[in-house]
């Protein structure tokens, strides 16, 4: 696991992994699937669900792979691994969880250390 995380390059794959495993993002879909266009999933937060007022729901874990990805499914996910201002959100989240990070000077390092510590 740690080797896989350490081998990841900065970019959207790392950002998405951090969003799901550290920052509390969830897979979201439409409550009702009237058409093929509505049987898609995207990443969002609990706040996104609340704003939708019941139009969207969290995808059940067993259904995640059955749904297609919506275009720009990751648009709500910050650029944690490449933008320092976004990476600072990880530092704050980890601190709130009782963790401290050793290297908080590079976004990529912040992401990887947070993933490893969150998995322990």
N, C-alpha and C positions, 0 to 999 in steps of 0.2 A: 504493500500500500504506500508506504513512505517513498519508495523508489519511484513509483508511478507518479506521485505528486511532484517529486523533485525533478522528474524528467519533463514535466509539462512546460511548454513555452508560454510566455505572456500572450494574451489574446482572449478571444471570446470563449473558448473552451474552458480556460482557467477561470475566467470571470463567472461563467455559468456554474461551475462546480462550487465556487465560493458562495455564490448567491444561494444555492440549494443547501449546502452543508454547513455554512457558517452564518449566513445572514438571514435565514428563515424564509427565503422565497419558496413559492409553491407553484405547482402546475395548475393552471386555471382553464376552464372550458365554459361554453355556453350551457345554461341550465337545460334548455330544450334544443334538440338538434333537428330543425325543420328540413335542413338540406345538407348536402355534402360540404358546402362551404362552412357550415357551422360545426362540423365534427372535427374541430382542430383544438390544439392546446397552445398555451403560451405561458411564460413565466411572469409572475406577479407577486404581490405581497398580500397579507391579510387586509391591509388598508384598501387595496384595490377591490377586494371582494366586498368590503363594507360600502365603498362608494358605488358599486354596481347595484346595490339594493336588491339582491336576489336574482339578477339577470345572469350572473356567472356563479360557478361553483368550483370548489377544489376538486381536482381529478383524484379519484381513488387510486392508491398505489397499483392495484392490479389492472387498472385501465390505462395507465400512462402510455404504455407501448402500443395500445390499440388506436390511439388518436394521432393524426398527422400534425406536424408542426405548422402553425400559422406563419404566414409571411411576417418577417421581422418579429418572430416569437420572443426574441431576447431584447427588444427595444427598451424595456423597463429596467434592465440590469445595467448598473453602472460599470464603467471600465476600471474595475478594481485593480487589475494587474498592470495597467499602463498609466493610470492617472493618479498622482499622489493625493489629490483632494478626495477622490473616491476611496482610495486605500485607507484614508484616515477613518472612514466609517467602520472599517474592519477593526482597527485598533480600539475604537470606542466600544464596539460590540463585544470584543474579547475581554476588555477591561470590565464591562458590565457583567460578564459571565465569570469573573474572577481570575482571568488569565492575563499574564503580561507577555508581551512579545519582545524578543531580544533585538531583532533588526527592524526598526521602524523607519529606515531611511530610503528603502526602495519598494515600490508597489509589488513587484513580483515576489520579493522575499516575505513581505507581509502576508500575501495570499497563501504562500506555501506553508509558512509557519502556522498560520491560523488553521489551515486544513489539517495539518498533522496534529496539532494540539486538540482540535475538536474531535478527531477520530479516537483519541486516547481515552 
